[in-house]
Amino acid sequence: MIVLEYLYPELILIIGFLTCILIGVFQKNSFDLISKIIILIFFSCLLIFYINPKQEIVVLNNTYSIDHFSVFLKSLILISSIFVLIFTKEYIQRCQINFFEYPILLLSSVIGMFVMISSNDLIGLYLGIELQSLSLYVLASSDKNSIKSTEAGVKYFILGALSSGLFLYGCSLIYGFSGHTNYFLINENINNGNLGVLFGFVFILIGLAFKISSAPFHMWAPDVYEGSPTSVTAFFSLAPKVAGLGALIKILFIAFGNIINEWKLILTIISILSMFIGALAAIGQTNIKRLMAYSSIGHIGYALIGLVTGVSSGLSATLIYISIYVVMNIAVFSCVFFFKRGNVYFENISDLSGLSKNHPILALCFTLILFSLAGIPPLAGFFAKFYIFKSAIETNLYLLAILGLVSSVIAAFYYLRIIKIMYFDNEVDKFDDSYNLGLKISLLLSTFIISFYFIKPDFIINFSNLVVKIFN
Amino acid sequence: MTSLPILSILIFLPLIGVLFLLTVKGDQTYENKICGIVAILTSIITLFISVFIWKKFNYSISSFQFVETKNWIKNFAQYKVGIDGISLAFVLLTTFITPICILATINSVKVRLKEFFICLLLMETFMLGVFCSLDLFLFYVFFEAGLIPMYLIIGIWGGQRRVYSAFKFFLYTLLGSIFMLISIIVIFYDAGTLDVEKLYNLEINKSYQIYLWLGFFSSFAVKTPMWPFHTWLPDAHVEAPTSGSVILAAILLKMAGYGFIRFSLGLFPVASVYFAPLVFVLSIVAIIYTSLVALMQEDMKKLIAYSSVAHMGFVTIGIFVFNKQGIEGSIFQMISHGIVSAALFLCVGVVYDRLHTREISNYGGLVNIMPKYAICFMVFILGSLGLPGTSGFIGEILVLIGSFKFNYLVTFFAATGVVLSACYSLWLYKRVVFGEIKNEKLKTMDDLNFKELLILLPLFFLTIFLGFYPNIILDMIGSSVDHVVNNKSLLNNLKASLK
């Protein structure tokens, strides 16, 4: 029974998942009930993470590890899922996608993410990825009446299946050349010059790069972000990124820690491309969801810089970056759900024209968030970028740091453009007043964190330094 | 020293004003009134605190005073503030100009007054932070944070092409500053600390210094602005509302000059000596070229903006001649330019509020209808061209003396700027104030009212007072400048380069 003790969070999620399906089958119109239950389940998981003595242990025949790293990322996933469930409720009901399957699919994808992060084995990782992706494919097309949403789901599914195929092919190559699927054993059994291992590694990397939508494997992201219901887009931009990055970190540093010099260059290129494509392509966008897709491509590029450094301070910078990114994206999407006029949600940036006159507080919050995304001090986004560049310079990656900063200036342009539309342009009609408490709380809370992060910037870094110890 | 964290109180007091402003609600006129009162009170209390600090300040100590240290980012940066004479001069300039800006805002800005005050007070906090911080990272945070309120001030309350100007201002400065951030991080890994006091005593690796200096230079050169990085300034000035221009010209530009003295000279003596000729060339081009450009301007604000670039050229020359007269002169020139250019922009604002045009050709003969205005404007124009007896003279003459000690060719070219500045300033004055009234609309204009006098008179007296009694500033900065100039490493390199 000693094993089960460590797996409580996963077990709770799985049991909750099955129970919710049963409830959904036997009770009609149970969306409300089920989403409440699922929020409760997420909260209880968070509680378990909090009260459980944090132990580092590898269970299930060395394939599943519970450690600070996984707990950290899982908590991030849980927090973002809770927020998404809370602040999208009104939207889901308005768009009539309030089927009971919706929260259940979200839950099952969270289970998949947990497996992705904790798995120490390529097979486990693959199962996790598939569980997560299949749920997300369905979620993307959950708005059955919208052609765009269906298209998004199909597109995501086809490209996702392709990338999963590449990933599996890579896994089989690795298995062939090292004889193992376990990270630790792979690490012991591969050597530097082996071309087959390198090939397999590249395929695995492509599969994972697709999941975190980093360039040049980002093509699906803008369409899927735009087509999916906004509530699903918000989820896409949060939890799967965290999980994908977690899985990538583990593969890079545990399974392929020996061939670090081989993957550094590949990752550098991916990171530079992501930053610049994210910055340049976003300039022309008019739809805020598409814009956020490119913005998140860019942000992933910055997060990858931390991995390229290959040292623990870089890893810790990446974890800080992704945490702040999650907070900022929660904030952005809580703003997006306010843009509603006569029960229709607006997605075009030009609809925000003159927002600051009609809704000064909302405009102020959104402005702070956008400045933070652009990385202007003293907001949280600046510190996130700062830790990344600090670690890059520590390892003498000057070029990468300079390119990153230049792309951040380019990216600042399109964030400024939104602020310009809100503040400098003439006002149009008012948006509806929102009485949704959950939305308001999540907006104010995240804006508060973003604005006052500078008072105590240490509080995450202490934690993330602890987290990355397992990779030393 | 006192246990009261007086500098932190000074820096963050405007934020308390902002908090008050955020809570004000009511109908428009009531809200504007209350907001005005809160903003003025906040800025005046800040002014009093800075004067109090001045009283307590010990002139004879060259090191930093009122130092406060707190942990901020573990193993990297700390919250450390403190002032020496140079900082004090700029702190006083900031706290003096801000209430004037707020008064000018009440006069001229009609929409969204509350937001404007919030932006101005935020600016004040960030500017004071820049002048007080003794930690490079803290300095950078304050330096960059100022972009946000300034972007909004230009963009929301600006003129026709405000969007273009706001974007240009923001992106230009941001691009310049990122290299400074990289340099700061490199310094940390090289020296192990970002504490300015400690860094003064450490020698930064000479092979790096050149690159680090360039990193800082890219940021300061844009902000100063030095030719050819000055193109954002005329746009920003022309489009910004009056008080935005005042803040920009009076204080924001001085952050860069301050940065040159505090960081470029103090931290990278080798590179500073190495790059001095570059700075001279750029400054001389700036002085001559922008003076000529200023001659041809049709727009009053643009003319003053270009003259600012020329005046800042004197400042950078003075800093990089590395002697006491030069640096004292450039600091004095910055203070004087802070007062005079602020006043000139306010003067333009006065007539703009009445006629809503800045075209010089629309004016002429103002002396007949606005005599008080003509007197004020004249003193500021004379201050700007550096007539003896005004504050502008002291700064220019000290810089010229300092540069003569260093290289008389530099002095020669810089001195042409004195003549040219007289040309464009006097010509501007002649076209606007003298002559016959051609524009019928002008006849309806009133002379300065009480509020405008209240704004302009302090600047008026200060311009003349500093011209006759410059020691009030020179005493303040004297020992700190000695400290900068007597930097051993700087002296050694200077000797080596002169051989």
Interface residues (C-beta under 8 A of the other chain):
Chain A: S356 P360 F371 I376 P377 P378 F382 F386 F389 K390 I393 E394 Y398 A401 I402 L405 V406 S408 V409 A412 F413 L416 I419 K420 Y423 F424 F454 P457 D458 I461 N462
Chain B: W72 I73 K74 F76 E115 Y140 V141 E144 A145 L147 I148 Y151 L152 G155 I156 R162 V163 A166 F167 F170 L171 L174 L175 I178 F179 L181 I182 I185 V186 F188 Y189
